[in-house]
Amino acid sequence: MPIYEYQCQSCGQIFEVWQKISEKPLEVCQSCGGPVKKLISHTSFQLKGSGWYVTDYARKGGGEKKEGQSEKKTEQKK
């Protein structure tokens, strides 16, 4: 369930609320009852690079290889 940030237009308090995506946004401040505005904030994770699913998760746990596919081996530097 996502966490949304709101800021009160009256008292200026910023607070977070766990809400389902399907729920309506809050309209009233939890402290003073004033109107609130939903804030846009950065997420806590990033999906970088190409093929992150394939390279990180798809073959772990003994998944089957397709015919003609080779596994890359990397050497660790010491």
C-alpha positions as CSV (number, residue, x, y, z in Angstrom):
1,M,0.0,0.0,0.0
2,P,1.5,3.4,-1.0
3,I,2.3,6.2,1.4
4,Y,1.1,9.6,0.4
5,E,2.3,13.0,1.8
6,Y,0.0,15.8,2.5
7,Q,0.5,19.4,3.6
8,C,-2.1,21.5,5.5
9,Q,-2.9,24.8,3.8
10,S,-3.8,26.4,7.2
11,C,-1.2,25.2,9.8
12,G,1.6,24.0,7.3
13,Q,1.9,20.6,8.9
14,I,3.3,17.9,6.6
15,F,2.1,14.3,7.3
16,E,2.1,10.9,5.7
17,V,-0.9,8.5,5.2
18,W,-1.0,4.9,4.0
19,Q,-3.8,4.7,1.4
20,K,-4.9,2.3,-1.3
21,I,-4.5,3.7,-4.8
22,S,-8.3,3.4,-5.2
23,E,-9.0,5.6,-2.1
24,K,-10.0,9.3,-2.5
25,P,-7.3,11.8,-1.5
26,L,-7.7,13.4,1.9
27,E,-9.3,16.8,2.1
28,V,-9.0,17.7,5.8
29,C,-5.9,18.1,8.1
30,Q,-5.7,15.6,10.8
31,S,-4.6,18.2,13.4
32,C,-6.5,21.5,12.7
33,G,-9.2,20.5,10.2
34,G,-7.9,22.8,7.5
35,P,-7.7,22.0,3.8
36,V,-4.8,19.8,2.7
37,K,-2.8,19.5,-0.6
38,K,-1.3,16.2,-1.8
39,L,2.5,16.5,-2.3
40,I,4.5,14.8,-5.0
41,S,7.7,13.2,-3.6
42,H,10.4,10.9,-4.9
43,T,10.2,7.2,-4.6
44,S,12.6,5.3,-2.3
45,F,13.9,3.0,-5.1
46,Q,15.0,3.2,-8.7
47,L,15.0,0.7,-11.5
48,K,18.2,1.5,-13.5
49,G,19.8,-0.2,-16.4
50,S,18.5,-2.4,-19.1
51,G,17.2,-5.9,-18.4
52,W,17.1,-5.6,-14.6
53,Y,14.6,-8.4,-14.4
54,V,16.4,-10.7,-16.7
55,T,19.9,-10.1,-15.3
56,D,19.0,-10.1,-11.6
57,Y,16.0,-12.4,-11.1
58,A,15.0,-14.5,-14.1
59,R,17.6,-17.3,-13.8
60,K,18.1,-17.5,-10.1
61,G,16.7,-20.6,-8.5
62,G,17.6,-23.1,-11.2
63,G,15.4,-21.8,-14.0
64,E,15.6,-23.7,-17.3
65,K,17.8,-22.4,-20.1
66,K,16.5,-22.1,-23.6
67,E,18.3,-24.0,-26.3
68,G,21.3,-22.1,-27.6
69,Q,21.6,-19.9,-24.6
70,S,24.9,-19.6,-22.8
71,E,25.6,-18.5,-19.3
72,K,28.1,-15.7,-18.8
73,K,30.8,-16.2,-16.2
74,T,32.4,-13.3,-14.6
75,E,35.8,-13.4,-12.9
76,Q,36.4,-11.6,-9.6
77,K,39.4,-9.4,-9.3
78,K,41.6,-10.1,-6.3
